[in-house]
């Protein structure tokens, strides 16, 4: 059974650029990033999602 993607490639690229390791992704692919960088990507994605939910809650 195929896994469903949670983050789009575009979002992952945006976060990698923000965190400063997108050059590694370009050279080596996603498999070339450090586990710490991958964890920081997940942390940033969660922060972004929480912020979006908080903003949506304010408008209701």
Rosetta silent file (secondary structure, phi, psi, omega in degrees, C-alpha in Angstrom):
SEQUENCE: XXXXXXXXXXXXXXXXXXXXXXXXXXXXXXXXXXXXXXXXXXXXXXXXXXXXXXXXXXXX
SCORE:     score description
SCORE:     0.000 S_00000001
   1 L     0.000  129.694 -177.977    0.000    0.000    0.000 S_00000001
   2 L   -75.209  144.724  178.545    1.428    3.366   -1.036 S_00000001
   3 L   -83.462  139.510  176.921    1.963    6.042    1.586 S_00000001
   4 L   -80.897  136.774  178.036    0.064    9.271    1.182 S_00000001
   5 L   -73.855  132.878  179.469    2.217   12.378    1.072 S_00000001
   6 L   -91.958  -41.730  178.644    1.611   14.677    3.975 S_00000001
   7 L  -111.326  137.607  176.202    3.739   17.599    2.779 S_00000001
   8 L   -71.283  157.722  177.348    3.917   18.718   -0.820 S_00000001
   9 H   -60.656  -37.081 -179.900    7.313   18.902   -2.487 S_00000001
  10 H   -62.006  -44.168  178.909    6.840   22.648   -2.813 S_00000001
  11 H   -65.536  -42.582  178.457    6.312   23.059    0.931 S_00000001
  12 H   -60.976  -42.284  179.164    9.308   20.858    1.723 S_00000001
  13 H   -63.858  -42.306  179.230   11.478   22.915   -0.629 S_00000001
  14 H   -60.762  -45.142 -179.641   10.252   26.175    0.933 S_00000001
  15 H   -66.564  -42.234  178.951   11.043   24.938    4.443 S_00000001
  16 H   -61.113  -38.561  177.291   14.459   23.591    3.382 S_00000001
  17 H   -65.151  -44.637  179.484   15.293   26.998    1.898 S_00000001
  18 H   -61.097  -37.685 -177.169   14.176   28.744    5.099 S_00000001
  19 H   -86.595   -7.986  171.918   16.299   26.397    7.220 S_00000001
  20 L    87.262   19.457  178.076   19.317   26.772    4.941 S_00000001
  21 L  -124.908   20.377  179.617   19.948   23.263    3.621 S_00000001
  22 H   -64.645  -28.655  177.721   18.182   23.324    0.260 S_00000001
  23 H   -60.391  -35.581  176.883   21.575   23.248   -1.480 S_00000001
  24 H   -66.665  -41.609  178.951   22.098   19.748   -0.044 S_00000001
  25 H   -61.081  -43.359  179.577   18.690   18.696   -1.369 S_00000001
  26 H   -63.592  -40.801 -177.680   19.609   19.978   -4.834 S_00000001
  27 H   -76.183  -45.069 -168.508   22.966   18.160   -4.813 S_00000001
  28 H  -116.965   -8.534 -175.491   22.071   14.897   -3.070 S_00000001
  29 L    85.039  178.794 -177.149   18.287   14.687   -2.923 S_00000001
  30 H   -65.634  -26.139  179.039   16.159   14.330    0.208 S_00000001
  31 H   -70.072  -13.162 -178.277   18.163   11.284    1.281 S_00000001
  32 H   -89.788   -6.425 -178.332   21.230   13.476    1.692 S_00000001
  33 L   -81.516  155.204  178.749   19.890   15.676    4.469 S_00000001
  34 L   -73.845  152.479  179.157   20.819   15.109    8.095 S_00000001
  35 H   -62.222  -32.333  177.053   18.241   13.573   10.410 S_00000001
  36 H   -63.099  -41.917  178.569   18.420   16.738   12.511 S_00000001
  37 H   -65.085  -40.301  177.500   17.452   18.793    9.440 S_00000001
  38 H   -62.189  -42.548  177.421   14.567   16.425    8.692 S_00000001
  39 H   -63.434  -39.976  177.469   13.371   16.801   12.281 S_00000001
  40 H   -66.187  -33.020  175.839   13.617   20.571   12.040 S_00000001
  41 H   -62.884  -46.059  179.905   11.548   20.426    8.842 S_00000001
  42 H   -62.921  -44.150  179.130    8.807   18.515   10.639 S_00000001
  43 H   -58.560  -45.908 -179.881    8.947   20.921   13.580 S_00000001
  44 H   -64.437  -40.560  179.159    8.624   23.922   11.241 S_00000001
  45 H   -63.136  -39.973  177.870    5.727   22.298    9.345 S_00000001
  46 H   -65.116  -43.775  177.961    3.894   21.676   12.634 S_00000001
  47 H   -59.777  -42.170  179.608    4.466   25.279   13.721 S_00000001
  48 H   -64.268  -42.232  179.787    3.099   26.513   10.382 S_00000001
  49 H   -65.608  -41.855  178.803    0.021   24.284   10.672 S_00000001
  50 H   -64.144  -40.135  178.842   -0.653   25.402   14.249 S_00000001
  51 H   -64.339  -42.266  179.442   -0.333   29.043   13.237 S_00000001
  52 H   -63.925  -42.164  178.402   -2.740   28.538   10.352 S_00000001
  53 H   -64.220  -39.355  178.767   -5.276   26.829   12.626 S_00000001
  54 H   -64.702  -40.779  178.863   -4.995   29.639   15.179 S_00000001
  55 H   -66.438  -39.186  177.804   -5.601   32.250   12.485 S_00000001
  56 H   -65.661  -36.933  179.784   -8.615   30.327   11.192 S_00000001
  57 H   -66.791  -32.947  178.985  -10.019   30.096   14.727 S_00000001
  58 H   -67.960  -31.840 -176.838   -9.754   33.881   15.113 S_00000001
  59 H   -81.950   -8.436 -179.359  -11.851   34.496   11.999 S_00000001
  60 L   -90.504    0.000    0.000  -14.719   32.311   13.219 S_00000001
